[in-house]
Amino acid sequence: MLGLTFDKILILGLIAAVIVGPHRLPAAARWLGRLVRNLRTLASDTTARVRDEVGPEFDEIDWTRLDPRQYDPRRIIRDALTADISEAPTRDRTSGEAGSAERAKDVAEP
């Protein structure tokens, strides 16, 4: 989730106990529990609403492909620089549509 291990949670709890104090700690824990519960409810309600509006395609979406953490700028640039030029789509200057290199050559020659 957030990389929180048991040790880190224990340290955060001790810091919270010192900062908040032993008298207000139960009220702060209840407030934090309500906040987490409300956030979970909000997330599940939002997911259900999106699933209802999108329909059955929602389950077919590959969410891992859309994860921004997977994008490595170095890999993207390396792939772009090592890609074969004949594979790259070119723009058709007359219509503004993307096409193959052969199509662009046909348009350039009258």
N, C-alpha and C positions, 0 to 999 in steps of 0.2 A: 504494500500500500504506500506508505510514506517512508519506508525503511526504518520503522520504529521497532526496535527489539525490546525485550523485556527489561534489559538494563536501562535503556533510554527512557522508557515509560516510568520506571522506578525513580530515576533521577528527576524527571519532570514532576512526579508526584511529591517528592521531597521538597523541591523548590517551591511548588505551589503551597505546600503545608507551611513553609517558612514565611512566604510572602503574604498569604491570605490569613494565616493564623489558625490555630486549632478550633477557635469558637465559630468562625465563619466558614470553615472548610466543608461541613456537611451541606450548607446552603449552596455553596459554590459548586459542589459535586452534583447536587440536584439540578441546578441551573445548566450545567454542562451536559448532564444526561438528557434533559429536555431538549436542549439545542441539537444534540446529535440525533435524537429520535425524530425531531421535526425535519432535519436535513435529510434523513433517510426516507421519511414519508414523502417529502418533496421530490426527491430523486425517483422514487418508485412511481409516484403519480405522473411525473413528467414522462418517464419511460412508457408507461401504459397509454398515456395520451398520444404520444408520438406513434406508438405501435398501432393504435386505433386509426389515426389519421393517415398513416402511410400504408397500412394494410399488410398483406402477407409478405411484401417485398422487404419489410423491416428485418425479418429473420434471415433473409438471404444476403444482407449487406455484410461484407467482410470488414468489420470495424477495425481489425488490426492493421489493415492496409491504409486506413485513414488516420492512424495514430501519428501525431507530429513528432513524437520522440524517436521514430524509426528513421527519420530523414537525416542523413549525414551529408553535409554540403561537400565534403571532400569526395565522397563516392559519386555524388551527382555530377560534379565537375569532371572527375576522372572518366566516368562513363560517357559524358558528352564529348570529351576530347579524344577518346579512343574509339568512338562510334564511327562506322564506315560512312563516308559522305554520301554514297549512293542510297543508303537507308534513310537519310534525313529528308523529311518532306520539304518541298520548296513552295513558294507562293506564286500563284498564277497572277501575273501583274495586270492582266486584263479584267479578271473577275474578282480577284482578291481571295480566291479559294485556295486551300492547300492542296497540292497535288504531288505527283511523283516527278522525278528529274526528267523523265521522258516527256511527260506532258508539258513541262515548262519549256523544253527544247522545241516541241512542236509549236507552241504558241510563239516563241521567239522567231522561228523561221516562217516567212510568209508563204 
